[in-house]
Amino acid sequence: MEALRYIWEGAIPLQIHLHESEVTTIPSPPPAMVLAPRIGYLPLLASQIKPYFSSTLPPGVDTIWFEYKGLPLKWHIPTGVLFDLLCAEPERPWNLTVHFRGYPRQLLIPCEGEDSIKWSFINSLKEADYIVNGNTKNVMSMSQPDLVELWRSVLNGDLEAYLRISSKLKLGGTDHEQVLNSITTSSLPGQSTSEMDIAGKVMTGRIPVRLYVRNVGEDFDNLEDAPPVNNWDDVSYINRPVEIHEECKCLTLHDAIRSLLSELFLEKATTKEESTTIIGEEERSDCTEQVDCKKTEERGPNFCDEHFQSYHPSIKLVRIQGIEPKCEIPFSWVVNNLMNPEYFLHICVFVTVQQVRC
């Protein structure tokens, strides 16, 4: 599966500026240019960035953190996911500001360097194990050397080592293990028919998903016009598995997204053709359906006043691993090809709203 190698080799060019409050020299140091692995985490770049800025830092204890357009970045979210979520129109290089002082503990959970990131990664593995199997035995039974080797493979971007050690996890509920075992170093540049079959194999069970929903307001033509994320309250975070049953043999990405976001949409339609939720322009259908006033009466006596404008959300785009896949793509392919090393599928969804009259 060539897609898996692309993900592991994927990197985001960063242009990193030291915050002006921490500059003690004249002139200010130029920005650092760094390639950040998509599957990595921003604080892991400290060993590259700190030496570059060390001569200009004020006295104090180093605690690295990053911000983008004034928003402190959550260190436990993979770098690629942060980029996909916060840059509606991909920005290359991605301009970030780095701090070594004044850690915002009221906004970010503490990060004590690589150990904090490693244990966050392992805890995510345990969570995925529980979602798939109903317990964490597979992760808990791994030896400490195996866990360390697994983490080092992610840290170093070593896909071959990761495939070797991750097979011991036996998270077979996602079929990810079988897919990984089908890949050899010699076969990675191309794909055989059998590998294609495995990549699209229908699976059943519970798929660990982390969904990030960003409301960009009213619809717009250019992504660059999307308003920035000013604080993390602007992003809805949904940590919920996608359930795939035996009868769902043709489950698409569209179906999976709808199952995760069903509570956001008031639907009257009973057929796929009448669906009011959209993913992509080619799937657009009538999304001006009036809100059901019987349902909205619960929200207050004036909710359905004749002059009241309600808001109807629809999906502008879905982004996974930097890709904006078509909604009809089989969900099994998405899981088998675009899952992160901690066995979670991270999905960024951009939602627009339009006014409809009750």
Salt bridges, closest charged atoms under 4 A:
GLU9 OE2 - ARG5 NE 3.65
GLU22 OE2 - HIS99 ND1 3.29
ASP62 OD2 - LYS50 NZ 2.28
ASP62 OD1 - ARG101 NH1 2.48
GLU67 OE1 - HIS99 NE2 2.60
ASP84 OD1 - ARG38 NH2 2.66
GLU114 OE2 - ARG152 NH1 3.06
ASP115 OD1 - LYS118 NZ 3.92
GLU127 OE1 - ARG210 NH2 3.24
ASP146 OD2 - LYS168 NZ 3.22
GLU149 OE2 - ARG164 NH2 2.94
ASP219 OD1 - LYS316 NZ 3.13
GLU243 OE2 - ARG206 NH1 2.57
ASP255 OD1 - HIS254 ND1 3.80
GLU263 OE1 - ARG240 NH1 3.45
GLU267 OE2 - ARG258 NH2 1.94
GLU281 OE2 - ARG284 NH2 2.68
GLU306 OE2 - HIS307 NE2 3.54
GLU324 OE2 - ARG319 NH2 2.79
GLU342 OE2 - HIS346 NE2 2.50
